[in-house]
Structures are given as structure tokens and as C-alpha cells.
Amino acid sequence: MFAAVFVVGCGGASAHPHGPAEVAEDPGSVRLILHDPTGTTAPKDECASELCTSLLGLIEGAATSIDFAVYGMRNQTRLLDALKAAKTRGVKIRGVVDRDIEGRNYYSSTEKLVAAVGDVRSDYEADKKIAEQNQPFESRATCRRPLGFAGPLQCLTYDLGDRCVVAAHASREALGEEGSIMHNKFFVVDERWVWTGSTNVSDSGTGGYNANLITLVDSKRVARWYTEEFEQMYESGRYHGLKESRPPMEVRVGDAKLHVLFSPQDRPISDHVRRILRGAKKRIDVGVFFLTHKGITADLIAAHRRGVKVRVIIDATAAKNGYTKHELLRAASIPVKIETWGGKMHMKSAAVDGRTVITGSMNFTTAGEFGNDENTIIVVGERYGAQYEKFFDKLWNSLGDQWLVGRPDPESKSSSTSCTDGVDNDFDRKADAADPGCGDDPPPLPALPPWRIVPKREGVCDVDDPSPLESSKPEGAS
């Protein structure tokens, strides 16, 4: 089995992503931990990846306090035992997890975590309150709804120069009120250490099956910001749109400049991520689970048109989503690969011009920015940008060029060990041999919503173009 991890410490300085500014300085360090899932054959209840061992070391070394906000827990015995041992030796432990409006958590070991720690709260009451206040969704979209897609409708158009790509996106199923999610994955230890990123505390996350990124920060100032965010949820019961915003959180730690942002109150995509993408001059690499945000899509297309080298890797399951934008990026001649690892492309990240890394728990989606509890860190420093680019190149080269077109079925012989890993990779309640995709004659993947390229009208792209859209063709598993 091969599971490579790239890490880096601190060194020289670099410019701030938003232009010159006076930024506070804090002693300490920043480290990116990037996990390559190639060669990992299944989710495991072990703590071998540095994603996990870095967290285990913090828990085992904790002297006074541990605060955590995690989506949930599944099959991570060593981490659970370490939390129990820390509590036994007198460490104060508090936690926050996600619960839906029925009080359920997605991960099977979450109740063991709650029982072991005791002081664990959730977004359940906030979800109920927000659900009661929400008004029925009324679509203002004016384009034609694609046949067979019942969810909220998006009318999309992107400028390709002399032509436009036009699309109508929707989910196949009508979407009900399920509430936003507490989607953070962070620990604050001894009011000094912050462990945060895309990695769930699970056999596929810290267990090493998925591609993930963790930022490990030694900074009392950054730890205080995360504690304040934690206490909005834990102490005040403020989650999602109920949270209060705070002044800008920027600091230099070692050689890195960090900008810390929380969703939804800090509008990380609208006010920060998009600004960075629009300022790109040479290169953008995106490794992300979901990419459904129409504004980010516009920024990537615009960057490509002005000569920036843009590449994207997304998850195979996410590529089945009715709002995925990968086909539109490809229509604009941006190279996009769909992963075939068995495990998932679970990162929520990008690197720009070799010096700015965007990472955290937030997918590049509207829900990630405006609904869920998330955290995003913008790390500025040439060492970190170079580290991410080297890692991204390795992942890119691990995927065959045949996946620059089409989509692999996430549970099929095209997706590495997905037919033998014991996991329902495509969330259809069928795993391995029971999934038709793993058979000798796999069915074609369901078609995505339609798109097409049209000429401009008087030099303008028209989102309400009345011409009919033909549905994209179903794609096979290979």
C-alpha cells in the first residue's frame, strides 16, 4: 500500500492576496498536510496517515483543553480512545457535531463520541428554528427546465469570446428542507494549536482513503479565533445564518500570511475566493469535491480566456450532481479530470500563482458559503503554493487522460478499488458486487442537465435564449 503525504514548515515571506496591508504577527508555525489516496484500497479503522497521526499527537499531548467541531465520527478507535484518555487525565473537552432536523448524524460512531466526551452539542435546535422561518423556494429562472430534472432551476451562460455556453441546471429530485449542516472539521488544543481542513474524523478521512488537506497552525491568535467561532455554536447556540460576524482575521504566522474566514457570516467565496481567482496571472489548480458555484465557474473561465493555466480535479460522485459545472468548464476548453481512486477527491482547495492556497472545509458551492457552518483559510506564501502545486501535479498525473472527457462511474471497475472496498461509493444503497456498476455489463450513467454553445446576440450572451436545449448523452462507466 502506498499513501504519500507532503508536509512543509515555515520559511520566507510573500505578498498579501488583497494588496499591501499591515498584518499582525504571531510567533508559531503553519504546516500543510496533503494526503494522496492512490494505493489505499479501502477505508480503515487505523491511524497511519499523517492526517490522523498529527491529530492523535495533539490529543495525546493536550494538557488543559480540547474543543472540536466535526461533522461526526466513524470507525476511528485510536482517536476515540485518545479523547477518552485525555478526559481521564483532566483535560477539559467540549465538542460540536452536526444533526439534521430529525436529530440524526450521518456517521455511525458519532454517538460513541458523544458518550465518551459528554460535553457535545449540535445544530439540531438551530436547524429546526431556521426550517420554521424558511419560506418555500420560488424559482425566478426563465430558461426552459430540462426534461427529467425537478429541482431548483439554474439558468447559466458563460462568455467564451465570440460564442457563449448556455445551460439549464437542476437536480433530478425536488429538494426539500433538510437544513444546513455543521460541516466543520477542526480541533483547538490548549488554546494554541489548530488542526483544520477537509478531513472528516472517519475511516475514509483520517483513515486515509480520500484525498484531503489539513492545515496545522501553532498560533494563539488563530486558536482564539477558532475558539470564538466554536463558542458561538457551543455556548450561544448560533449556527448557520444565526452567527455573528467579526472583524477581519488576518495574521502573519512564521512565513505565512493567514486569512481566516467562517461561513456563512464572512461570505468567503463572494468576498475573498472570487477576488483571488480574478487576480490570477499564471496558474490556477483546483482540487475539490463539489464545484457547483456559478460565480467560481465564471471566474475560472475568465482566467482561462486571459491566458491563465487552469486545471481542475473533482470527485466522481460529485460529477453526477445535477449542478456540477465540470462540463461547462470543459466546453470552455479548461482541462478537467474526474478522479478514479475508489476513495474520493475530498479536498476543498485551490492554489493560485504558486503563492496562495485556499483550503478548509467549504466545498465550492452556494450552500458552503451561505448555509453551512464552515471554515476557510487562505494561506499566502511561496513555499505553500509550491507544495500544493507539486502535490496537484502528482494527483493529476495519477489520472489517465481519458478522464479529460466523460465520467467514470464512482462505483465500477473504472474506479480502482470501489468494487471491493465495502463502501457504497455512489450513495445508491448498494455496495461492491451488489452495485450494477461493478457488473460485467454496467449500465450507462444517467445524463447530466443539457448545455450547448451558441453565437452571441449583438455581442452579448443571452441567458434566456429560447432555443431548445438537448439533454447531454448518457455516459458509460468507461
Buried (B, 14 or more C-beta within 10 A) or exposed (E): EEBBBBEBEBEEBBBBBBEEEEBEEBEBBBBBBBBBBBBBBBBBBBBBBBBBBBBBBBBBEBEEBBBBBBBBBBBBEBBBBBBBEBBEEEBEBBBBBBBBBEEEBBBEBBBBBBEBBEEBBBBBBBBBBBBEEEEEEEEEBEBBBBEEBBBBBBBBBBBBEEBBBBBBBBBBEEEEEEBBBBBBBBBBBBEBBBBBBBBBBBBBBBBBBBBBBBBBBBBBBBBBBBBEBBBBBBEEBBBBBBBEEBEEBBBBBBBBBBBBBBBBBBBBBBEBBBEBBEBBEEBBBBBBBBBBBBBBBBBBBBBBBEEBEBBBBBBBBBBBBBBBBBBBBBBBEBBBBBBBBBBBBBBBBBBBBBBBBBBBBBBBBBBBBBBBBBBBBBBBBBBBBBBBBEBBEBBBEBBEEEBEEBBBBBBBBBBBBBBBBEBBBBEEEBBBEEBBBBBEEBEEBEBBBBBBEBEBEEEEBBBEBEEEBEBBEEBBBE
